[in-house]
Amino acid sequence: MQQSIGHTINFLFVRSRSWLSLGPGWAALAGLLSTGQAGLNSSTVLHVVGLWVLVDPLLGTLWALSVEQGLWRHVARAQLPAPPRMRFTLPYAQPDSLAGQMVLLARRYRLWWSEQPRPELGPQITTFGAALVLACLLGLTLRPALFGLVVLAVVLTVIAGLTVSDLAATGGGRLQSLVQFLLPWLMGVILTTTPNLVVLLLALCFWIVYLGALRMSGQHHRAEWLYFGGQLAATLLLVGIGLMPGTILLGVLLLAQLLLKTKFPLPADFLPKVQLYLIAAVIVAGLSVGV
């Protein structure tokens, strides 16, 4: 029996994978380090924690609900009941007008919502709305310039969620890599400054690496070229700007991964083994550029 008094909302936090897995949090941190503006003080620590919460649990929740659980696919494909009988008194909201059609659609969805046979959709939509509001507010709080990237990430997430996610498809991993890596990296950059060309090129290099890893998971032909080619490009970029310590470290990490690939040729075996190398590579690259 449900109690009449007590707490009103429950949040369930579930770890989806190990902390030592390349993802939006590490991408945002590397982007922040690449600016050279991340001094070690209490303000920076709070900004880093806030940025991590924004790009990982909040935007990650939106991705899980939209893409993995297919929230908006269920809503978009709902079997809506017949529109209720109604009359319009507003001159621009007649039944055959665009505004009238939107009102009818909204009322059909309201009827569907009250009659829909999937009780879990209610909490999912509520969770999506709460995470969306918190993400927007946190982005504005950290820096107003972040708001645009947050909105872009949400739009791409909803678009990705309108179709079934399949890394083996022709465009598999493209939207996911944008939302989970490139945009978080850029958020880390603009948290403190305006991105320069070197930082943008480095972000593109490791975005290609992330995309290559996703497409390797989807068994795409020559996905390894993206994965290793992106890291080679990042190494050459550091050579070009004369950052030899970072170049040597990236070269060693790349060589170690190439050796692991010969021992674990299958992506399912290889990718879990190289997560620590990938995280080290993005942090080393970010620190090198930011020095």
N, C-alpha and C positions, 0 to 999 in steps of 0.2 A: 504494500500500500504506500502510495506516494505521500510524503509529509507535506504539510501545508506551510511549514516554515523551514528556513535553511538557505544554503547557497543556491543561486539561480543558474549559474553557467559552469560547465566543466570543460577544461581544455585538456586534450590528450596529446602529449608530445612523444613521438616514437622515432627512435634513431633508425634511419633508413640504410646507413652504411657506416663504415669506420671513419673516424676523424682523419685518418691518414689516407684519404681518397681525394684526388684532384677534383675540385668543384668550384662553385661560385665564391665560397668564402676565401679559399686560397687565391683565386683569381683577383678578388677585390683587394686582398692584402698585398699581392704582388704589384697591382696597379698603384696602390698608395705608396709602396716603397720606391717605385720607379720615379716618383716625383722628387724624391730627396727632401720632402717636407715633413717626414714623419719623425719628429724629435721625440725622445723618450720622456714623456711627462704625463701627468694625470689626465689632462685634456685629450691628448692623443690616444691614450688607452680607452677612454670613454668613446671617442669617435670610432676607433677600430671595432670595439664591441658593438656599437650601434650599427656600423656598416655590415658587420658579419650577420647580425640578427636580421637586417633588412634583406640581404641577398640570399641568405641560406634558409632559415626557418620560415620567414614570411613569404618571400617570392617562391621558395620551394614548396610551401603549402599550396599556393595557387597553382603551381605546375602539377603537383600530385593530384589535386582535385580535378583540374581541367583535362589534363592529358592522360594520366594513369588511371584515374577513376571515371573519366568520361562524363563529367558533370554536365557540361554544356551540350554534349552530343545527345544526352537524354532529354534535355530541355528543348533543343532545336528539333528533335524528331518526335516530340510528344504527340500523341493522338488527341488533338484538341476537340472538345465538344462543340456542338453547333453554337454559333453566336447567339446570345440572348436577344430577345426583341427589345428594341430601344428606339427612341426618337432623339434627333439632334435639334437643338434650338440655336446653337451657334452657327453663324452664316458660313464659316469655313470648316465646319465639322459635319457636313452632310455625309450620309452613309457611303456615297460613291466618291468622296474626296479622300486625299491621302490622310488627312487628320482623322477622318471618320474611320478609315480602315485601321489606323493605329489604335484607336480607342476600342474598336471591336476586337482586335487581336489581344489587347491588354485584358479585356473582360473575359475572353476565351481562356487565356492563361490563368486568370484568377479562378475561373470555374475548374480548370484542370488541376490547379494547385489544391483546391479544397477537396477534389475527388481523386487525386493521383494515388496509385497503388504502391508507390515506393516511399515508405516513410523516412528512409535515410536521406532522401533528397533535401528535405527541410534543413536538417543540421548541416549538410554539406554546403548548401547555398548560404546559410547563416555564417558558417566558418569562412567561406570565400569572401563574403562581404566584410567581415571583421578583419581578416588578414589584409584585404585590399585597403581599407581605411587606415589601418595601422602602418602599412607600407608607405602609403602616400604621406601620412603625417610624419613618420620617421625620416623619410627622404627630405621633406621640407625643413624639418628640425636640424638635420645634419648640414644641409646646404640647399637653398632653393633650386640651384641648378640641377640637383639630383632628381627633382620631381619629373622632369621631362623624360629622363632615362627610365624611371620607375614606370611611368605611363606606357612607354614604348615596350618595356618588358612584359607588362600586363597584357597589352594588345596582342603581342606575338604569342603569348601563352594561350590566350583565348582562341586565336586562329589555329594554333597547333592542336588545341583540344577539340576542334570541330571535326577532325578526322582521326581514325585509329592510328596511334603511334606505331610505326614499324621501321626500325633501323635498317631493315633489308630492302626497303623501298628505294626508288631512284633518288629521291631527295632526302633520304633518311639521315637524321642527325643535324641538318642544317639549322632549323629553327631552335632545336635544343642547344646546339653549341652557341648560338647567339645569346639566348636567354641565360644559359648557365655559365658562360665563360666570358665572351667578349663584352657584353653590357656590364657585368659585375666588375671587370677589369677597368672599364671606362669610368664606372662609378667611383672606384678607388682613386682614380687619377683626378677627377674633377672635384673630389672632396676637399682638396687643398689648393688646386691650381688649375691652369688651363693646359691641356695636353699639347706637347710639342711633337714634331715629326718622328723623332727617335722612339718616343714612348708609344706612339700609334703603330709604328712599324713592328716594334717588339710585341705589342698586343696582337697584331695580325699574325705574326709568326706562331705564337702559342695558341691562338684560336685555331689555326690550321692543324696544330698538333692535337688539340681536343676534338676537333671534327674528325681527324683521322682515327682517333681511338674509338669514337662512336661508330664510325663506318667499318672499322675492323670488327666491332661487336656484331654488326649487321652482315658480316661476311662479304663486304664489297671488294671487288677486284682492285688491286693496287691501292687499297686504303693505307698500306704500310708506307707508301710514298708520301702521303700527307703527313703521317705520324712522324716519320724520321726526317722527312724533308723540311718540315716546319722547325724542328730543333736544329737542323743544320743551318737553316736560314738565320735563326736567332744567333747561332754561334758566329756566323760570318758577319752579322750586323755588329756584334761586339768587336770583332776584329777590325771592321771598317772604322769604328770610332775610337780605336786604340785602347780598349779595356781588356788587357791581356789576362789579368787574374780571373776575371769572369769567363773569358774565352776558354781558358784551360779547364776550369771546373765544368763548364757546359760540355766541353769535348770529352772529358772523362765520363760524365754521366751518360752522354750519348753512346760512347763506346760500350759502357756496361750494359746498356739496354740492347745494343746490337748483339752482344754475347748472349744475353738472356734469350733473345729471339731464336738463336740457333738451338738452344736447349729446350725452349718451350714454344714451338712453332704455332700452336693453336691460340687464337686470341683469348679464349676462355681461360687458358692456363697462363698466358703471357701477361695480360693486362693487370690482374691482381698482383703480380710479382713486381711491377714497375711503378706502382703508385708513389712510393717513397722517392724514387728517382725523379718522377715528374714534379712532385711538390718541391723537391730540392732545386730542380732546374728553374722553375718559375720564380722562386724566391731569390736564387742566386742572380738570375737575369735582372729582376727588379732592383735588387740592391746594387748591382753593378752600374746600371744606368742612373740610379738615384744618387750615387756617391758624388 
